Amino acid sequence: MIRPLAAPATPDGLLRRRHRFYRRLLFLCLLVMLSLAFPQTLRLAGSVGYFLITLLTTVELGGFLAGSVARDSGDRLYLVLGGANLVAQLYWLLTPESRRLSGVPLLLITTLFIGWSLVRLVRTLGREPRATRPVVVGAVAGYLLLGLSGGLVLSVLETIQPGSFLANTADGQAAIVRSHAGVAAHSVWELDFARINYFAFVSLTTTGYGDITPALPPARMASVVLGIAGPLYIAVILGVLISRFAAPEEGDSGD
């Protein structure tokens, strides 16, 4: 049974809501990236930012903002997946570091949720009549969301299989995940994942500085997937934006 959403908004109202969503998503992504630049002082802001990003995308992309006029089974499943992602994030952060399998649910759920979210975001951007500044903001926010989500997935993978990623130093290879205080960590919350997130964006942009190496097969394949996803997202978004730039010109030529 398909249940209608709340009273349908006007086209102008939906347009304003989409643009607000793009701005908020970009702000939260930048907040998390800032916290990764200063992991010791802004660690709480980064964790809260991840939660808010998940909550924002779940609420805004789980209904008519993504193109649905009624909430169908796909929308409800997306909402459930977003809620499960929030619970899995909290469970993973608060469990002891020794319980390595605690990250498996988050690894699976985040991969599905972010992939689905990006599909819905691209579909939402495709509903824009013109490629205005807010639309570009939404496209940039989606790219940052992909990078941060990749960083989260790689971080979880490192806690499941310690040593998945190694730093190349003059003395050899060393672990890249350490506790913030420099002492043994009792929970995942106390670990510093800034360098893994840095590696995620390096993989996403296919830059490859060579200072960090994926050492285990799952880490290597995850890095390859992330390296493919970055250019693929850019190609899709460029297609959407170019079509929106061309649409007014085609309309003018027909007058």
C-alpha positions as CSV (number, residue, x, y, z in Angstrom):
1,M,0.0,0.0,0.0
2,I,1.3,3.4,-1.0
3,R,0.7,6.1,1.6
4,P,0.7,9.8,0.4
5,L,3.1,12.1,2.0
6,A,2.0,15.3,3.8
7,A,0.3,18.0,1.8
8,P,2.2,18.4,-1.4
9,A,4.4,21.5,-1.6
10,T,4.3,24.0,-4.4
11,P,7.1,23.7,-7.1
12,D,8.7,26.9,-5.7
13,G,8.5,25.4,-2.2
14,L,10.2,22.2,-3.3
15,L,12.9,24.2,-5.1
16,R,13.7,26.2,-2.0
17,R,13.8,23.1,0.2
18,R,16.1,21.4,-2.2
19,H,18.5,24.3,-2.2
20,R,18.4,24.5,1.6
21,F,19.3,20.8,1.7
22,Y,22.3,21.3,-0.6
23,R,23.6,24.1,1.6
24,R,23.1,22.2,4.8
25,L,24.8,19.1,3.4
26,L,27.8,21.1,2.2
27,F,28.1,22.8,5.6
28,L,28.1,19.5,7.5
29,C,30.6,17.9,5.1
30,L,32.9,20.9,5.5
31,L,32.4,20.7,9.3
32,V,33.5,17.0,9.3
33,M,36.5,17.8,7.1
34,L,37.5,20.7,9.4
35,S,37.3,18.3,12.4
36,L,39.7,15.9,10.5
37,A,42.2,18.7,10.1
38,F,42.1,19.2,13.9
39,P,41.2,15.7,15.2
40,Q,42.1,16.3,18.8
41,T,40.2,19.5,19.4
42,L,37.2,18.9,17.0
43,R,36.7,15.2,17.4
44,L,33.3,15.6,18.9
45,A,32.2,17.9,16.1
46,G,33.3,15.4,13.5
47,S,31.4,12.5,15.1
48,V,28.3,14.7,15.5
49,G,28.7,15.8,11.9
50,Y,28.7,12.3,10.6
51,F,25.5,11.6,12.5
52,L,23.8,14.8,11.2
53,I,24.8,14.0,7.7
54,T,23.2,10.6,7.9
55,L,20.1,12.1,9.6
56,L,19.8,14.9,7.0
57,T,20.2,12.6,4.0
58,T,17.7,10.1,5.5
59,V,15.0,12.7,6.1
60,E,15.4,14.8,2.9
61,L,16.1,12.0,0.4
62,G,13.6,9.6,1.8
63,G,10.5,11.1,0.1
64,F,9.3,13.7,-2.4
65,L,12.5,15.7,-2.4
66,A,14.0,12.8,-4.4
67,G,11.1,12.8,-6.8
68,S,8.4,10.7,-5.2
69,V,4.9,12.0,-4.9
70,A,4.0,9.2,-2.4
71,R,6.1,7.3,0.0
72,D,6.4,3.8,-1.5
73,S,8.2,0.7,-0.2
74,G,11.5,1.9,-1.6
75,D,11.3,5.1,0.4
76,R,10.4,3.3,3.6
77,L,13.3,0.8,3.1
78,Y,15.6,3.8,2.6
79,L,14.4,5.4,5.9
80,V,14.9,2.1,7.7
81,L,18.4,1.8,6.2
82,G,19.3,5.3,7.3
83,G,18.0,4.6,10.9
84,A,20.1,1.4,11.0
85,N,23.1,3.3,9.8
86,L,22.8,5.7,12.8
87,V,22.5,2.9,15.2
88,A,25.4,1.0,13.7
89,Q,27.6,4.2,13.8
90,L,26.9,4.6,17.5
91,Y,27.5,1.0,18.3
92,W,30.8,0.9,16.4
93,L,32.1,4.1,18.1
94,L,31.3,2.9,21.6
95,T,32.4,-0.7,21.4
96,P,35.9,-1.7,22.7
97,E,38.6,-1.7,20.1
98,S,39.2,-5.4,20.7
99,R,35.7,-6.3,19.4
100,R,36.7,-6.1,15.8
101,L,33.6,-7.6,14.3
102,S,31.5,-4.7,15.7
103,G,32.2,-2.7,12.5
104,V,30.9,-5.4,10.1
105,P,27.2,-4.2,10.3
106,L,28.3,-0.6,9.8
107,L,30.6,-1.6,6.9
108,L,27.7,-3.2,5.0
109,I,25.0,-0.7,5.9
110,T,27.1,2.3,5.1
111,T,28.1,1.0,1.7
112,L,24.4,0.4,0.8
113,F,23.1,3.6,2.3
114,I,25.7,5.9,0.7
115,G,25.4,4.3,-2.7
116,W,21.6,4.7,-2.5
117,S,21.9,8.2,-1.2
118,L,24.1,9.3,-4.0
119,V,21.7,7.9,-6.6
120,R,18.9,9.8,-5.0
121,L,20.9,13.0,-4.8
122,V,21.8,12.8,-8.5
123,R,18.1,12.2,-9.2
124,T,17.3,15.3,-7.1
125,L,19.8,17.4,-8.9
126,G,18.4,16.2,-12.2
127,R,15.0,17.8,-11.3
128,E,16.6,21.3,-11.2
129,P,15.4,23.5,-14.1
130,R,18.7,25.3,-14.4
131,A,22.3,24.9,-13.2
132,T,22.4,27.7,-10.7
133,R,24.8,28.2,-7.8
134,P,22.7,26.1,-5.3
135,V,22.8,23.2,-7.8
136,V,26.6,23.4,-8.0
137,V,26.7,23.5,-4.2
138,G,24.6,20.3,-4.2
139,A,27.0,18.7,-6.7
140,V,30.0,19.6,-4.6
141,A,28.3,18.4,-1.4
142,G,27.7,15.1,-3.0
143,Y,31.3,14.7,-4.0
144,L,32.5,15.5,-0.4
145,L,29.8,13.1,0.9
146,L,31.3,10.4,-1.3
147,G,34.8,11.1,0.1
148,L,33.8,11.2,3.7
149,S,31.7,8.1,3.4
150,G,34.7,6.4,1.7
151,G,36.8,7.5,4.7
152,L,34.3,6.0,7.1
153,V,34.2,2.7,5.2
154,L,38.0,2.5,5.2
155,S,38.2,3.4,8.9
156,V,35.8,0.6,9.7
157,L,37.8,-1.8,7.6
158,E,40.9,-0.8,9.5
159,T,39.2,-1.7,12.9
160,I,38.0,-5.0,11.5
161,Q,41.5,-5.9,10.1
162,P,44.2,-3.8,11.8
163,G,47.1,-3.2,9.5
164,S,44.9,-2.8,6.4
165,F,46.6,0.5,5.7
166,L,50.2,1.3,6.4
167,A,52.2,4.5,6.2
168,N,55.4,4.4,4.2
169,T,58.2,6.0,6.2
170,A,62.0,6.2,6.1
171,D,62.2,3.4,8.6
172,G,59.7,1.2,6.8
173,Q,56.0,0.8,7.2
174,A,53.9,1.8,10.2
175,A,50.3,1.8,11.3
176,I,48.4,4.9,10.5
177,V,45.6,4.6,13.2
178,R,46.6,5.7,16.7
179,S,44.7,6.9,19.7
180,H,44.3,10.7,20.2
181,A,46.1,10.8,23.5
182,G,49.0,8.6,22.4
183,V,48.0,5.8,24.9
184,A,46.2,2.6,24.3
185,A,42.7,3.1,23.1
186,H,39.8,1.4,24.9
187,S,37.1,2.1,22.4
188,V,36.9,3.0,18.7
189,W,35.9,6.6,19.8
190,E,39.5,7.2,21.0
191,L,41.2,6.4,17.7
192,D,42.3,9.0,15.2
193,F,41.1,8.2,11.7
194,A,42.3,11.5,10.1
195,R,45.0,9.9,8.0
196,I,42.6,7.2,6.6
197,N,40.2,9.9,5.6
198,Y,43.0,11.7,3.9
199,F,43.8,8.5,2.0
200,A,40.2,8.2,1.0
201,F,40.2,11.6,-0.7
202,V,43.5,10.8,-2.3
203,S,42.0,7.6,-3.7
204,L,38.8,9.4,-4.7
205,T,40.7,12.0,-6.7
206,T,43.1,9.3,-8.1
207,T,46.0,11.5,-6.9
208,G,48.1,8.8,-5.3
209,Y,50.9,10.4,-3.3
210,G,52.3,7.0,-2.2
211,D,52.7,7.9,1.5
212,I,49.9,5.4,2.5
213,T,49.6,1.9,1.1
214,P,46.6,-0.5,1.3
215,A,48.3,-3.6,2.6
216,L,45.5,-6.3,2.7
217,P,43.3,-7.5,-0.2
218,P,40.0,-6.0,1.2
219,A,41.7,-2.7,1.6
220,R,43.1,-2.8,-1.9
221,M,39.8,-3.6,-3.4
222,A,38.0,-0.9,-1.4
223,S,40.6,1.6,-2.6
224,V,40.1,0.6,-6.2
225,V,36.3,0.9,-5.9
226,L,36.7,4.4,-4.4
227,G,39.1,5.4,-7.2
228,I,36.5,4.3,-9.7
229,A,33.6,6.0,-7.9
230,G,35.2,9.4,-7.9
231,P,35.6,9.9,-11.7
232,L,32.3,8.2,-12.3
233,Y,30.4,10.6,-10.0
234,I,32.1,13.6,-11.7
235,A,31.1,12.2,-15.1
236,V,27.5,11.8,-14.1
237,I,27.3,15.2,-12.4
238,L,28.8,16.9,-15.4
239,G,26.2,15.3,-17.6
240,V,23.4,16.6,-15.3
241,L,24.9,20.1,-15.1
242,I,25.6,20.4,-18.8
243,S,22.1,19.4,-19.7
244,R,20.8,22.1,-17.3
245,F,23.0,24.7,-18.9
246,A,21.8,23.6,-22.4
247,A,18.1,23.5,-21.5
248,P,17.4,27.3,-21.5
249,E,19.3,27.7,-24.8
250,E,17.2,25.1,-26.5
251,G,14.1,26.7,-25.2
252,D,15.2,30.1,-26.4
253,S,16.0,28.8,-29.9
254,G,12.5,27.4,-30.3
255,D,10.8,30.7,-29.6
